[in-house]
Amino acid sequence: MRKGFVLWLTGLPGSGKTTISGILKQQLQSRGLQVEILDGDEVRKNLSPNLGFSKEDREIHAKRVAYVSQLLARNGINVIVALISPYRSFRDNARAMIGEGFFEVWVKASPETCRQRDPKGLYKKASAGQISNLTGIQDTYEEPLNPELVVDTEARNVNECVNMILGLLKQYRYLSNHD
């Protein structure tokens, strides 16, 4: 059995991680692959419900997501992680834990664009003082230095971004060139 891959989608809240993940999962499943999405918000509800949003709590959460990703990939399941993971050290830890088959994908969008999109109302709540530690507003987001791929959701539509990720998987032979 071949080890699965882990696509680690990182970016600001509202950059498009969840949207891309859903379409990407459909595309991969239509090619016969087994795929799981580990979305930061969904996983937090189940694996980390008692954690807050301090740097330490975020690190614990990211380590849990990396561990589950590694277990799934080790057993041939392909994983799409949609997690802000704002600190490079978190992503570096995930890369080290998962090893071969780990792909960091920066879902890039400016803070202004994310603020305009605001699909979950987080920026509005942060501006109103209802939440604190929002990445990109009150907390840091360290942009990836050497991701395997950058998908700019301001310059490209969601299908173009998904196709870029599929191209990455073909490049590393997780998909055939016929897919």
Summary of the structure (lengths in Angstrom):
residues: 179
radius of gyration: 15.7
end to end distance: 19.9
largest distance: 50.9
contacts: 556
relative contact order: 0.22
helix: 45%
strand: 16%
